[in-house]
């Protein structure tokens, strides 16, 4: 039986996973809410696509990405759940403050605050899941966490605009932040930190650790492959509702609802299927799971391009089915792959080093580059289509890198763990 730091039995791992899922849902909902409310915020403050791209990308993601490193180092030495809870409180408060923004400058500042808080979730949470679940169950566990993206999209794209239509876009931010605070209060009462396999006092210098990891071909491939895949998916995910609104003469509420519902259900199905299949594939080696991620990302990228250039709303919704199913779980393979090769005492830090590149590419470059290219191509529906046609195919390069990484995964794990024994 697994014990906490005080030698007491841990709570049921599936209850813990459910609470982490709830936190993760609002981690993503608070991001996608801005994407769902692009048009009313643009109208009130008189902003361009380029500036909205900055708000969705760099204003949020620069601090989110860079602060994740020192926070992850803390998570490898201290209580991961305390760090997660502190971050959730911060991002929920700043989400509420977004509802009180009096202009683009204050809104950008509050989005920075959201990014600072959310930096405390991803790497500590992945490490915590790996501590609660054995290797043969991590595919399913990470697939459950992957559902948070789709629940978050559903809230951000559908519930947010619906609330804005009845009340205001400001009230949507306030409500989302308040619900986040309520969920974290429950998590604080239930989740406990598992005892470590090594003392928390064991310290690994960051620079030597990063160099050691970056020498591994599979680690580099997962880092850059996932980064380009996320860049492709987030670009479409953030700008998709605006594209639907412009292409098919829909209100932002209608567009957000159509976009969210079209991609959410297939995505959730894809995430669960990937988790189930990947847990079976690891019996033949974890590299098989990474290969499945590469194949899924390839198919999802091509299907997204089909949705971008669909001639009608019905055709776009049809393309959403393969895009969601194939795109729903591919990142699970990388998340589990990282935890597979990383020893316990470097899991959070090693994850954060990889996610620094992933988040800078995905959440900084993706939305900002798409908005900037849309400006260059003349905005409107065609400008946004042209922009996405440049950015989305970068997922194909990511898939190629994941395939390369799958060939070296088991070998690199042996190399990394052999170094642990020598230490």
N, C-alpha and C positions, 0 to 999 in steps of 0.2 A: 504494500500500500504506500502510495506517495504521501510525503509529509510536507508541511510548511516549515518556515524557518524556526518555529517554536516547537517543532516535533509533533504537531497535531495533524490529523488526517485532512487532506485537501478536500474542498467541495467537489461535487460531481463535475467531471471535465466537460460534459455536454451543457450543463448549466452555465459554466464559465464561458464556453464557446458562444452560447446564445447571448450572453451579456456583452461579450466583445463584439459580436455581430451588431447588436443594437448601437453600441458606441460608433462602430465603423459606418453604419448606415448614415448617421448624422455627420460623421466626418466627410462623407461624400455629398450628402444632401446640401450641406452648407456651401460646398464648392459649386455644385450644379445649379443652385438656386439663382446665382448671378447670371448663368447662361440662360436659364428659363425666363429671366426678367430683362434680357438685353434691350428689347424695344421700348418698354416704358421708362427705363433708366436713361436710355439715349435721348428719348423725347423730353424728359424733364430737365436734363442737364445740357442738352444740345451737343452730344458727343458723336464722334465718328467710330466706324468699325475698328480703326487702328487703336484708338484710346480704349475701347472696350476690350480689345485683345490684350492691352497692357494690364487692365484691371483683372482679367481672367487669368493671365499668365504671370508676368514678372512681379506685379504687386503682391500676389499671393505666394508664388512658388519660389522666389529667390531665397527668402528667409526660411520657408518651409524646407527647402532642400539643404541649405548650408547648416542650419541649426540642428538638423537631424544627426549630424556627426557627433558633436559634443554630447547631445542628449543620449545617443546610443552608447557612447563610452560610459556615461553614468549608469545606463541600464544594465551593462555588463558587470557593474560593481555594486549596484544598489537595487532597491525594490522596483521592479518593472511596473507593477500595478500602480504604485504611488506616482510614478512619472506619468503614466497614461492618464490618471485622474487629474493631475495638476494641469496637463496640457488641455484636456477636454474642458475644464473650467475656463481656461483662458480663451480658447477658440469660441466657446459658446457665448461668453460675455462680449467678445468683439463682433460676433454675428449679430447679437442684439444691437450693438452700437451702429452697425451698418444701417439699421432702420432709422437712425437719427442723423445720418449724414446730411449736411447742408450744401454739399457741392462735390465735384469730382475729386478734389484734393482730400477732403476728409474721408470720402468713401475709399479712396486708395489707401489712406493710412489705416483705416479699420480692416481692410483686406490684408494688409501686412500683419496685423494682429492675429487675424484668423490663421494665417500661414505659420506664425510663430507657435501658436497653440497646437496646431495639427502636426507640427514637426515631432511632437512627443508621442505620436501614436504608432506609426507604421512599424518601425524596426523593433521597439519594445514589445509590441503586440505579436509580431511574427515569432519572436524569441519565446514569448510566453506560451503561445500555441504549441511550439515545438517541445517545450518543457512539460506540458500537460499530456501530449499525445505521443505514442510510440511511432516510429518511422512508418510502419505499415498502415497507419491510420491518418497520416498527415495529409495525404491527397484529398481525402474527404473533408478533413478539418479546414484546410485552406480553401477548398471549394465553397464551404459554407461562408467563410469570410469574404470570398469573391462575390457572393450574392449581395453584399453591401453596396457594391457599385450600382447594381440595378435597382435596389430599393431606394438608394440615394438619388438616382436619376428620376425615378418615378415621383419622388417627393419634389425634387427640384424642378422638373419639367412640367409636372401635372398639378400637384398640390399647390406649389408656390404661385404660379400664374392664376390658379383658381382663387386662392386667397386674395391675391392682388386685385382681381376683378371685383370681388365683393367688398374688400376693405381698401388696401393699398399695397404697393410693393414693399413699403416700409414695414407694414404689419407682418408680412410674411417672414422677413428677417428676424423680427422680434420673437415671433412664435417659435420658429425653428431653434433659435438659441435657447429659449426657455425649456423646450422639450429635451434638448441635449443635457442641460443641467439636471433635469429630473432623472434621466437614465444613468448618469454618472453617480448620482447619489445611491442608487440601488447597487451598482457595481462596487462601490466603496464598502458596502456592508457585506457583500458576498465573496468577492474574489480575494484569494490570499496568494502570497508569493511562494512558489515551490522552493524547497531546499535545493541548493546547487550541488552538482557533482563535484565541484571544486570550491574552495573558500572564496567569498566575495572579495577578500583582500588581494587575491592574485591579480596583478596588473600587467597588461601588455602595452608597451609603448605604441602609440598610434601610427607613427610614420613607418617603423619597421613592419608592423602588421599590414598596413596598406600595401607596402612594396611586396611583401610576401604573397599577398592575395593576388595582386595584379600580375604576378609572374605566371599564374595559372591560366592556361588557355580557355578552359571551360568557364572560369569566373569572368574573364573579360568578355567572352561571348554572351554569357547570360546578362551581364551588365549593359553592354551596348545593344544587344539584340532586343532585350526588353525595353530599353530606352527608346529605340526607334519604333517598336511596336506600340508603345504607349503614346508616343508623339503622334502617330497616325490615328490611333483610336480616339485620343482626347481632342485632337483638332476637329474631327467629325462630331464627337460627342458634345463639345461645347458650342459649335456653330451649327449643328444640325437643325435645332428648332428654328433658328433665324432663316436657314435655307428653306425649310418647309414653308415658313410664313411668307417668304418672298416669292417662292416658286409657284405656290398653289393658292395665293391670295387668301391666306388664313389669318385669323387673329393670333396673337402670340399664345393665348390660352389654348386655342384649337391646335396650333402647331406643336406646342409643348406636349399636349395630351396625346396627339397622334404619334409624334416621334417617340415619346416615352413608352407608350403601350406597345408600339410596333417592335421595339428593340429589347424591351425589358423581359418579357416572357421567354422568347427564344434564348436570350442571354442567360437567364436563370437556369433554363433546361440545359444549356451547354455547359454551364459551370458545374452542375451536379453530375452530368454524364462524364465530364472530364475527370472529376474527382474519383468517381467509381472506377473508370477505366484505368486511370493512372495508378491507383493502388494495386491493381492486378498486374500492370506492366512492370512495376518495380521488382517483381519476382525474377524478371529477366534482366534486371539492372536499371538503375535510375536514368541512364542515358536514353532508354526507350521513351520515358515520359517527356524528356526534353525534345526528342524527335517528334512526338505527337504535338507538342506545343508549336514547333516550327511548321508542321503541316496545317494545323488549325489557323495559325496567324496568316499563312499564305492565302487560304481560302477566304478568311474573314476580310482581308484587305481587298481582294478582288470583288467580293460582294458589296463592300462599302462603296467602291467606285461605281458599281452598278446602281446603287441607291442615289448617289450624287447626280448621275446623269439620267435617271429615270424620266421618261417623258410624261408621266402622270403620277398622281398620288398613289393610285392602286399599284402601279409597277414598283414604286419606291417601297411600299409596304411589303410587297412580295420579296424584294431583295433583302429586306430586314430579317427575314426568317433565317437564311443561311448565314448572314452576317452576324446575327445574334448567337446562333447555336455554335458556330465555329469560333466566334470571338469571345464567347462567354467564359471559357475556362483556360485559354492558352497561358495566361499569366500564372495560373496555379502551378504549372509545371516548373516555372522559374523559381517561384517562392519556395516550393518544396525542395527543388534542387539546391538552392542556396543553403537551406537548413541541413540538407544531407551532407554537404561537403564541409560545413563549418563546425568545429568543435564547440562545446557548450559555452566555454568562457569567452568566446569571441563572436557568438552568434549575432547579438544586437549590433555590435560595431561593424562586423563584416557585412551584415545586411545593409546597414546605413551607408557604407562606402559604395556599394553597388547602387543603392537607391538614390544616392546623390546624383549620379549620372542619369539614371532613369527619370528622376523628377525634373532635373534641369532641362533635359530634352523634351519630356512629355508635357510638363505643366508650365514651363517657361517658354521654350521655343515653339511648341505646338500651337497654342492659342494666339500668341503674339505674331508669329510668322503668318498664320492664316489670316488674321485681321489686317496685317500690313500688306500682304499680297492682294487681299480683297480691295483695299484702297487703290493699289497700283492698277488693278484690272478694272477699276471704275465702280466698285461696290455693286449694289443691286444683286439680283439673283445670278446673273451671268458672271459677274466679278467674283462672287463667293464660290460658284462652281469651279471656275478656273483656278482659284486659290487652292481649294481642296484637292483638285486634280494634280497639283504639284506636291502637296504635303502628304496626302494619304498613301501614295505608293512607297513612301519610305518604310512602311511596314514590311515590304517584300525584302528589303535589305536586312531588316531585323530578323526575319524568318531564316534567311541564309546563315546568319551568324549563330542562331540557335541550333541549327543543324550541325554546324562546325563544332559547337560546344558539346553536343551530345556524344561526340566521338571520344572526348577526353574526360568526361565527368568522373567515372569511377577511378581512373588513373590519378586524377588530380586530388580526389578525396584521400587516397592512400598516401600521396605525397604530403598533404597538409597534416593528416593525423600522425604520420611518422614523425613529422617535426614536433608535434605535441609531445610524443613519447620521449624524444631527445631532450625537450625542455624540462 
